[in-house]
Amino acid sequence: MKTSRFMVKGTDYSPSFVGPITRQNAAACFAELDNFYTLSAISRDPCRMSDSSSTTTLDLLVVPDTNLILVASVIEPLRLANRVSGLELYCWRILSPDGRAIETKSHIPIPVDGAFQPGSEEDPLFVLSSHNWKRHATSDLKRLLAKSARHRSLVAGIESGAWLLADSALLDNFSATLHWEDYDDFAAAYPQVKTVRERFVIDGKRITTGGSLPTLDLMLELIRRRHGYSLALEVSRQFIYEQGGVSPGATAMPSTGSIRLADPRVSQAMRVMEEHLEQPLPLVRLARRIGISERRLQTLFIEAIGAPPHIHYLALRLNAARRKVIETRTPFADIAAATGFNSASAFSRSYRAHFRESPSDTRRRLKGYGAGA
């Protein structure tokens, strides 16, 4: 009898069992079926590592008197995405209005790559500003912003950068948010902008954020959209960051096992998952631990993070496995056992389907990478 073969979105899958299911081979058969459905879930999952490994370049126009933490909130998630993936997924150019180093509120100057001189670049443009934005909103700068926005794939107003965009008529008829202290004044000054109380807003080619931590949320969301849930999750874990409120207008990103979400039952379920990586709990048992039904657990996860619980659980296990692949010389069979896979081959199949390369390829490519941010 020939062994059946399946194609799961380009993944050639061959189960090891043949013939009918009997009492003797039932456990192995159902384990293989679990592997198949896991691979099938990965293949349909938009949260897996994207095929795209091309470099995305961002232009950051940083206005004088901007807070350092605001600049870091944009750059550091991108740097960590590069580090965690081992690829140059992102690069950035820091620009100032006049080409001189930027004097921040902390009196720590930021060197720049040049002056903001828009041409026909299509790269995303992020406009960062904190205090005294009006002092720097010259007619020349607003004219250059308006000219540049015609070509950009997107334009983002980070914190008070929203004021600059609105003053340049770049938020007319768009939804936007900004720092809570400025909300009422902004809404009164720009009635043509649909001002909303959110942490961040993505509306077509316009993005706005309400502060430094909402900007971090935004960057995690942008990483998730381009490169998948798993990478965004691992980047956020590097920060050991507890995310606050969940924006109904955008998919919320989980951060760590101690994530603080709107519904504590989701946080509790995530903690239980992290405590049971070696022997993953079936969702029905996980739901029972939380005191809810499996269907309710599914609904809560989708509402909170935009993904069902099994996708989050699998991402946790595979990310934990990947750290061991990169940071240790542990045999793959032992890594498989430590992260809840019933065999090295099952682990390898799931790993390849998720990360687009084998564990041995990752270990060879990222040899020497260590722990830490």
C-alpha positions, 0 to 999 in steps of 0.5 A: 500500500502506498503512503498518501501524500498531501500538498499544504500550500506548497508543503509536501506532506507525507504521513508516516502511517499507512492502512486503517486506524487500529487500536495499536496505531491510533495514537500515532495516527492521530498525532500525524493528523494533528501535524497535518492540521497544524501545517494546514493552519499555518498555510492559511495563517496570515500571521506566519512569516511573510514571503517578502524579505525585501527591505522597506525604507522609511524616511523619518522627518524629525522636528526639533524639540522632539522627545527621544523616546518618540524617535526610539518608539519608531526605530527600535521595533524596526531594528529588533525586527531585523535582529530577530529575523536575521534579515534587513527587513527595514532601514531608515533615513533620519531627516531634519528640516534644515539638515542639521542635527536635531536638538531633542527635548533631552538636549541630546542631539540626533545626527541626521542623514540630510535635509528634508528635500522631497522628490519623487520618493514613494517610501513611507514618510513619518513626521515626528514632533512633540512640543513646540511644533508650531514654532517649526511649522514654517510655510516652506516646511508645509509646502514641502510636506504637501509636495512630498505627500503626493508620491509617498505610499503613506504619510504618518504623523507621529504624536504632534506630527499630526498637527503638522500634517493637518496644518498642511491640509494632509489630513482633510477628510481622513480619520486621525488621532493625537495626544490626549492633551491636544484632542479638543484643541485639535478637533476644534482647529481642524473640523475637516479632520475626523478626530477620534480617540484611539491610540493610533489610526491607520486610514488609507495612506494616512497614519496618526498616533497618540504618543510614544507607547501608541507609536510602539503599538503602531510599529508592531502592527505594521510589522505584523501586517508586512511580516506576520504575527509571529515576528511581531510577537517576538519583537514585542517580547524583546521589549517585555512590553505590557500593552495597554488599551486595545484600539477597536479601529486596529488589530491589537498586538500581544506583547508578552506572557504578562500582556495586559489586554482589555479582557483579563481572560485573554491575558490569563489564557496567554500565561497558561499557554506559556506555562505549557509549551512542552505539553500543549493543552488542547483548547477545550482544556485551556478554556476550562482552566479559564472558566469559559467555553472553547467557543468563547475563548476563540471569540475573545482571542479574535476580538483581542488580537485578531487571531484565534488562540491556536495561532497564538499558541503555535507562534509561542511554541515556534518562536521558543523553538527558534530561539533555541535553534539560534542561541544553543546547539541543542539537537533538534529532536530535543528542541522539538520535545521541549516545544510540544512537537511529537517528533523532530520531523513534525517540528521540522515541517511546522518550522519550515512552513512557518519560517520559510526555512529549515531549522538547520538553515536558520542555525547556519545563517544566524550562527553567533546570534545571542540573546537579548535586545 
